[in-house]
Amino acid sequence: MDGKARIRHVPGDAREVFGSGAEGERAAARLASRQHGVITRQQLLSIGLSGDQIDKRIKAGWLVAMHRGVYLIGAVVPPHAHEMAAVLACGNGSVLSHRSAAVLWLLLPPPRQPQVPEVT
């Protein structure tokens, strides 16, 4: 099974506690890199960023809201970021499903128009 094709929610994946500022941003970027460029507010809080620090990064454009409490780090949207954001927004135990999963596994061709990811 190809590891690239797996999209699932990894609850509380920030096992290390990091400080704020640049060190916190590096920790957030490392975590998001394993999640197709997206991260949750809860994960940001768990790595040591405060609510105010998160809000400042949203205003500065370092974090871009994709769903309530789910952010893209930076302005470039990596492949599968929308799907991962939907899975993270749905919470623990969520998985990409139905047509969205079939497209990811190359069982169906990609849709011509962007589709809302299907999550179970």
Number of C-alpha atoms within 10 A of each C-alpha: 6 6 6 10 13 15 22 19 21 15 13 13 12 19 9 10 13 20 14 17 12 10 14 19 21 13 20 25 19 13 19 20 14 12 21 21 25 30 27 24 17 15 20 28 19 18 23 21 23 16 13 9 16 17 15 13 15 17 11 10 14 16 20 17 17 17 15 11 15 23 24 27 23 14 11 9 13 12 10 17 20 21 25 26 27 24 25 27 20 15 14 13 12 18 21 21 17 12 18 20 20 14 15 19 15 11 11 12 11 14 10 6 6 8 12 10 18 15 20 10
